[in-house]
Amino acid sequence: MQSNKNLFSTVSGKLIVTKEGKKLGFVKDITFETKSGELINLIVKDSTPYTKNLNLEKTNLNELLIPYSAIIAIGDFVIVSEEDLI
């Protein structure tokens, strides 16, 4: 039986791009609900200037957050829907 699970180690450090191909940065970490295990956000490192055009939530350390619900696919890149970020 094939598993569709993405381990954190396979997602960490991947380039985050919009489905239109705009680079947003790289995956630094993931936030999740500890009781349910539900994934909430990706924390972005090395964010690009393009992220200033988006209204992204920030951590108290001023790190950008991308809601996990905006993720379309995870492969060589993490692809997100820009419409879900605005």
Long-range contacts (C-beta under 8 A, 24 or more apart in sequence): 6-74, 10-74, 11-42, 11-74, 11-78, 14-74, 14-76, 14-77, 14-78, 15-77, 15-78, 16-42, 16-44, 16-66, 16-77, 16-78, 16-80, 17-77, 17-78, 17-79, 17-80, 18-79, 18-80, 18-81, 18-82, 18-85, 19-72, 19-79, 19-80, 19-81, 19-82, 20-82, 22-48, 22-50, 22-82, 23-48, 23-50, 24-48, 24-50, 24-51, 24-54, 24-64, 24-66, 24-80, 25-51, 25-64, 27-78, 28-63, 30-68, 31-65, 39-68, 40-67, 40-68, 41-65, 41-66, 41-67, 41-68, 42-66, 42-68, 42-71, 42-78, 54-82, 54-85, 54-86, 55-85, 55-86, 56-85
